[in-house]
Amino acid sequence: MHFAVQKDVLVKALRDVTSAVATRVVQPILSNVLIESVNSTTLKFQATDLDLAIETKSAAVVYTPGAITLPAKKLLEIVSKLPNELVSFQVDKETLETTVTCHRSKFSVTGLASDDFPKLVDGGSVDGMFMPADVLKKSILQTAFAAANYDASSILGGVYLVVEEGSFACTATDGSRLAHRREALTVGSMSAKRTEGELEKEGKTSTATLEKPATLKAIIPARACTEVVKLLDGAEGKKGAESTQEVRISLVGGQIVFETDTHFLSTRLISGEYPRYQELFPTEYKYLANLNREEIISAIERVSVMSDDRTHLIKMHFEGDTLQITANTPDVGKAQEEVSTKFEGQVLDIAVNVRYMLDVLQKMQASEVNIEMTGALKPLILKAVGDENYKYLLMPVQAK
């Protein structure tokens, strides 16, 4: 095998896939990246730890076709330090020694046979759905942060993706907070299965498009969702700002597959029954506060300096047209801020985890936010003004 790739293109491709490289190596080949020729001008790069698999395609000059696996992180380290010129790879088919040359630099890297690399699932062999990348990306960004990071393999360590009854929903919770986004779907007449090169479809819309009416329920590891966002960012960069990028989603044998025309990601699903989160949202509220999002973020960030490092607690006092925010750490000091608000209801004191509050405010995109409350120890519901598709539930803390 003999090929050449521009340094910056190669670095981008390797960074795309190395997130899927196994950190605890049971099989040595799982620490490698598979590099395989697609045609005379394209290479594909693959990496997997058997739970998560990522593939990306990049432009290259392929002199002799073939495939090789090379140590992923070491290769990325080598390539990152090369000048931004053409990087040439030449593989000895007998020893699998790979010579990497660029300008005056020359390296020899030991590879492993590509035949032993795990095969990726084929998402194109089953029915799926197409969704605008920006819709999926926004849904993940506004929910995945709320998943539990203390147990990635549990139900609470995943993002619950549901497609049914003409809607698409993403939900995540760690037991103390819950983020939920719902989007409308458009059912279109598309082919049931994808064939090579058919990710681009006609009749694209600003909402998700089903190949046919379908129901999909999957709990996706939050880590995989983060990688999906990274790949969508990369795909947008290659596609260009003016185009509408779509991602195809399908379920294959206990895994979910996300595909664009240049990227592929598959991950094992988390098994189990997701909590009945719909019942957690109150149907009415007694207090309503309307706040400027940037103003409240700035105030909370300043006050948080004095929040306790263990409890991360801040107190909010709503009265009239003012919200008073305070934090206190014994033997260290305290802080107080006041911000203007449009408040409906009697005086209310409520305490929350400052990190959980900032997380959602920073993910929202509206200029104003509403906080719906029913009592000092009842859930707060945060909503972006002008965006009815997103809501965030936060459990308050009992302050001493």
Secondary structure, DSSP 8 states (H G I E B T S, - for coil): -EEEEEHHHHHHHHHHHHTTS-SS-SSGGGGEEEEEEEETTEEEEEEE-SSEEEEEEEE-EEEE--EEEEEHHHHHHHHHTS-SSEEEEEE-TTT-EEEEEETTEEEEEE-B-GGGS-----GGGS-EEEEEHHHHHHHHHTTGGGS-SS-TTSGGGEEEEEEETTEEEEEEE-SSEEEEEEEEEEE----SS--TT----SS--SSEEESSS--EEEEEEHHHHHHHHHHHHHHHHHH-TTS--EEEEEEETTEEEEE-SSEEEEEE---S----GGGGS-S--SEEEEEEHHHHHHHHHHHGGGS-TTT-EEEEEEETTEEEEEEEETTTEEEEEEEE-EEESS-EEEEEEHHHHHHHHHH--SSEEEEEESSTTS-EEEEETT-TTEEEEE--B---
